[in-house]
Every structure is written in structure tokens, then in C-alpha cells.
Amino acid sequence: MESVPISDRRNLSRRQFLAGSTVAAWTALQLGACGPTERPDRAAAVQTVLGPVAPQRLGATLMHEHAPTVDWSELYATPAAPLDSLRERMLTETSGMLNAFHRSLSAEDGPGAIVECTPIRVGRYPQLLVDLARRARVHIIASTGFWCEALAPQHPWAIRLGIEPDGAARMADLFAREISEGMEDPHGGRGERFTTIRAGAIKIGTSALMRPSEKAVHIAAAMASRQTGCPVTTHTTNGGGLEQARLLLESGADPGRVIIGHQGHMDDGRNAEAGDYHLEIARLGCYLQFDRVGAGNYDCDKQARLIHNLVAAGFERQILVSHDHVPYFYRAFSAETKDSHGWRENRADFTIVTTKLAASLEQLGVSHDQIRTILVENPGRVLAF
């Protein structure tokens, strides 16, 4: 799928912010083969698992969720979790949770949408997402990409591509194919079969300190985003967001396509509330995503304070929100307590953002229109390409 420009992107020069580096030189060679994306004069659309949707038809959008499942098995070189015995239950329970989110919205802000941020081979089942979207009253946008964080290894497929001479380019081709044609079918060998169900976001991530293999994934994501116009959304681990943003921009990504995620606690690696750090990222032109709202160190009042600071500084059009909920999580290879069949089940509340966070923002003086910009307008803008 070719892409079109977003009319109100910030025209910021990356050279204002980024110094040259050895990565930049290598990246330039990789990007040279891609060339600039040709963008015909047509309306931008959001790519949901049921097909393209006009951005104004999304409504309030939770920008980082996992529904119905995450499964880390392949990260540990073990077979994927058994799914068939719980499939119907997963669909019934998760659609109920998402429909509760839909019911929390006004008619003006409906029907609602989620970005399903489970990337390649960690419990992402394209047909399962389609079946869920047919039961739920909200739109579902799926993700391509390879993810990593401090708590788990990177997928062996990503590691292998990350160390091969042309690996970043091949990884970018994989991401672009999943966006333009359809996501890989995880029931076969890696890359053997593909569906016709398209991804609408590129999900990547890093540990607190970015590893070389994680850099390769970021470079690939920037290449694929430049080629398709698809946005990149990131996982951070108590820091690293500014490093991610700089590398993505240095590697050719449009800042208006970059979403730095998991903001809201220890984002500079030192301070619980890193407001100045958020401003640095915002000044690059990237989005900041507060997507663990209501969890542990990410309580609503604290998230509201950090969001209010950005609104007060004039960056309300670069803020996104979500919960990072996982209704069904498989980690039977670990020592954690688990439910039947090796799955851990969570009764996720997808309404915290639209009820409790919105109320906390209002108490701080954030207006209804500003909250609507964050919940409705910003997601529609960044997801459309």
C-alpha cells in the first residue's frame, strides 16, 4: 500500500537535532535503495484488520493494547502455546472487555479503536484478530515489527536478521510486506506463508540500554515506515525513549510517524516524573505515549500531571494514551503462578483512560476539547497513511 502525507506534520529538520554517527553512514547506504516514498493524491486511511477505515471514523483510540493474547514461548525456543482449547473463551471474554470500552464513549467519540501491539511471533494470530474484530464493536489495528525488552530475549528471527549484512533491509521488506499485503501466518515455518490481513502499525522495542540487535530493528522500522508511511510505535524500559527517537529520525523516519511509548515513569532512567525529558522528545516532533495508565507506578493522577505539563507547553497534538492490557498471557516456561492450560488470565479494564484518566485531566484544567484531541484526533492523524 502506498501512502500519502499527513497534511499537518511538523516540517522539522532532523539535522537540527541529530549529530552524525557511524550508524548514520551505514543507514544512508541502506536507505538509498529505497528512495523517497511516492505518495499519490488520495485520502489517507487507517489499516484495520477488517480493512481500511477513514481516520474520522475511529473515535477514541487506545494506542497500545494486547488483545486477546501474548505468548513469549518462541523467545525461549519453545513451541507456541496451545490455543484451541481456549480460543472461544478468549474471543468471548475479550470482546466483552472491548465492548465495555465502546460503551464508555459518547456517540461523538465512538465507536472506538485499539492498536493491538503484539508483533511478529509473540502471540500474534491474524485470523484470531479478525474474529475478535467481528465480535467487538471497536476497530482493531494490528502490528508488524519485532519487539524486545529487558525481561525477555529478542526473537531468534530478529536476532538472525540483525547480524546479517543485509539483515536490516530484509527485515524492512518483511515489515513492508505485512503492511502492504498481509501478515505472516505463524502456524508454519518462519516466513513460509502469509495472510491477506494487513498490519497498520510497526511495533519495536528496546531494553533500558539499546543492544546492537535492537538498533538493527529500529533501522528496519524506519526504512519500512519511510517506504509505506506506516507509523512506528515503541516499547521502552525505564529510559531509552530519546535514544530511540534520535535513531529512528537519523534512520529516515518522519517524526510525525514516530510514537515513543511506555512514558509515565522513570522515562529518563532516573526520575519518577521526567517532564523535561518528555519535552526533549516532543521538540523532535515525535509523539509521546502514556500507555500504562492505571498500572502500578502509572496511576491516573501521575499520568495526568505529566500529560498536563505537555499540554501547557503546547504539545497537546503529540500526546497519545492507552493501558497496555493483556487479557491472556502465556508464560508456562517461567516460574510464575499460572491458570489452567498454562495461561494467565486477566480481567482487563479498558475503560480506565476514558473514565478515570479523563477525570484526572479535567481536574487539572485540561479542557474537553484538549482531551478529545488526545483521545480522538491524534490517533486518527498518526494512524492514517
ZADODREN-316025 format. One record per residue (C-alpha): residue in one letter; z negated, y negated, x. Coordinates in steps of 0.1 Angstrom, whole numbers, plus 2048, in hexadecimal, padded with zeros to 3 digits. Example, Ala and Ser with C-alpha at 12.3 -4.5 7.8 and 13.67 -1.06 7.14 Angstrom:
BEGIN
A7B282D87B
S7B980B889
***
This chain:
BEGIN
M800800800
E80A7DE80E
S7F27C180A
V7F279D801
P7DC78180F
I7BD7757FD
S7C57517F4
D7A37427FE
R79B75581E
R78C74083A
N7A6738854
L78F73B872
S79C741895
R78B75F8A5
R78F74E8C7
Q7767348BC
F75C74F8BB
L76776C8D1
A76976E8F7
G783785907
S7787A7911
T7857C891E
V7857D68FB
A79B7B98F0
A7B57C190A
W7B77E58FF
T7B67DC8DB
A7D37C48DF
L7E97E08EB
Q7DF7F68CE
L7E57DA8B4
G8067D08C3
A8177EE8B4
C80B7E5891
G8177C288F
P80C7AA874
T8097B8851
E8267AE83A
R8187A3819
P83079F7FC
D82A7867E1
R81779A7C7
A7F579B7B7
A7D97AA7CB
A7C77C77BC
V7A77DC7C2
Q7AF8007C9
T7988167B4
V79883C7B3
L7AA83A791
G7C482179E
P7C87FC7A5
V7B47E3790
A7B67BD78F
P7987AE7A1
Q78E799783
R78A7BA770
L76E7C8786
G7517B477A
A7307B678E
T7357CD7AC
L71C7E07C1
M72C7E07E3
H71B7FD7F5
E71181C7E1
H7148427E5
A71C8547C4
P7178707BE
T71187F7E0
V70D87D806
D70F89C81C
W70989A842
S70F8BF849
E7308BB85C
L71F8A2873
Y70A8BF87F
A7278D7882
T71B8EB863
P72F8F2844
A7308D9827
A7168DE80C
P71C8F47EE
L7268DD7D2
D7338F27B5
S7118FC7A6
L7068D77A4
R7288C779D
E7248C2777
R7008B777B
M70A89D795
L72588F77F
T70E88D760
E6F087E772
T703866788
S71A85976C
G6FA852758
M6EB83E775
L70C82A778
N70E824753
A6EB816754
F6F87FC76D
H7157F5755
R6FD7EF739
S6E97D674E
L7077BF74F
S7117A4736
A7347A7726
E73F78B73D
D73579E75D
G7407C1752
P74B7DC754
G73E7DE778
A7487F1797
I73A8027B6
V7498067D9
E74282B7E1
C73C828807
T73C84D810
P75785082B
I76B86E838
R75A890839
V736887830
G73689180C
R75487D800
Y7678927E6
P78487E7D8
Q7888937B8
L7638917B2
L76586B7B3
V78286C79A
D76E882783
L75086B786
A76684C77F
R77385C760
R750860752
A74084075E
R74781E74E
V74B80D770
H76780C789
I7638207AA
I7728167CB
A7738317E5
S77182D80B
T78483A829
G77683784D
F75D849864
W738840863
C71D84287C
E6F8838880
A6DA83F895
L6CD85A87E
A6EB872880
P70887B897
Q72B86E892
H743886882
P75589C89C
W77789188F
A76E86D897
I75F8758B9
R77E8888C3
L79686C8B8
G77F8528C8
I7848618EB
E7A98688EA
P7C184F8FA
D7D38478D8
G7B58518C3
A7AE82E8B4
A7D282B8A9
R7D284E89A
M7B1846888
A7C082687B
D7DD83A86E
L7C685185C
F7B383584C
A7D3823841
R7E1844832
E7C284881E
I7C5825811
S7EB82580B
E7F1849800
G7D185C7F9
M7B0869808
E7AD88981C
D7A48A9809
P7838B5819
H7888D980D
G7A18E2828
G7A38DD84E
R7A08B985B
G7BF8A5851
E7D18C3843
R7D38B881E
F7D289680D
T7CC88C7E9
T7DE86F7D7
I7BC85E7D0
R7BB83E7E5
A79F82D7F7
G7988087F2
A78080180F
I77B80B833
K75781683B
I74B81785F
G729814870
T715813891
S6F481B89F
A6DE7FE8AA
L6F17FD8CA
M7168038C6
R7228238D7
P7458268E7
S75183E8CC
E7458268B1
K75980A8C2
A77881F8BE
V772823899
H76D7FD895
I78E7F68A7
A79F810891
A791800872
A79D7DD87C
M7C07EB882
A7C17FC860
S7B37DD84F
R7CD7C785F
Q7E87E0855
T7DE7E4831
G7C87C6828
C7AB7DE81F
P7887D1825
V7717E083F
T74C7E5835
T7327EF84F
H711801854
T6F87F186C
T6D87FF87A
N6BD7E387F
G6D67CD891
G6FA7CF89E
G70B7BC881
L71579E897
E7237B68B1
Q7377C9896
A7457A8888
R75079C8AA
L7607BD8B4
L7737BF892
L78079C895
E7897A18B9
S79C7C08AF
G7B17AD896
A79E7AF875
D79F79185D
P77C78485A
G781781834
R7867A7834
V7667AF848
I7457B8836
I7267BC84D
G70E7D383A
H6EA7DD837
Q6DD7BA83C
G6BA7B1831
H6A27BF84B
M6A17BD872
D6C57B2872
D6C27A2895
G6AE7C08A2
R68E7AB8A4
N685797885
A67F7A4862
E691786853
A6AD77C86A
G6BB75E858
D6CB74D877
Y6DC76E880
H6EC76F85D
L6F974C862
E70A757882
I71C772870
A72575C853
R73474286A
L74C75C877
G75A75D853
C74E78084C
Y73A78C82D
L71679582F
Q70B7B2819
F6E77B780D
D6EB7DA801
R6CA7EC803
V6BA7D67E8
G6997E47DB
A6947FE7F7
G6767FE80F
N6797DF825
Y6957D180E
D6807C67F1
C6907AE7D8
D67C78F7E1
K684792806
Q6A97987FF
A6AA77B7E7
R69B764802
L6B576E81C
I6D176A802
H6C47487F7
N6C473C81B
L6E974481E
V6F17347FC
A6DE715807
A6F4714827
G713715812
F71D73A817
E7197477F3
R73E7537F4
Q73676B811
I71977E801
L71A7A17F2
V6FF7B77E4
S6F77DC7DC
H6DD7F87DF
D6EB8147F6
H6DF82E7DD
V6E78537E1
P6E08687C2
Y6E788A7D3
F6E188E7F8
Y6E58AE80C
R6D38B382C
A6C88D782C
F6CC8D9852
S6AF8C2856
A6898C7851
E6878AF834
T67A8BB812
K6978C37FC
D69E8CD7D8
S6B08ED7CC
H6D08F77DC
G6C88E27FB
W6CF8C27E9
R6B78A47E7
E6BA8937C5
N6B286F7BF
R6AF85D79D
A6C183E7AA
D6BD81D797
F6DE80A79A
T6D07EC786
I6B87DD7A0
V6D27C47AC
T6DC7B878A
T6B97B677C
K69E7B1797
L6B27A17B3
A6C378A79B
A6A177F78D
S6947797B0
L6B27647B9
E6AE74F799
Q6897497A2
L69573A7C3
G6AD7237B2
V6CD7357B7
S6E272C799
H6F2744780
D71573A78D
Q70B7417B1
I6FD7637A7
R71D76B795
T7317607B4
I71D77A7C8
L71E7967AF
V7417917A0
E7587797B2
N7517837D6
P7577A87D1
G7777A27BE
R78478C7DA
V77C7A37F7
L7867C37E7
A7A87B77DB
F7C67BD7F2
***
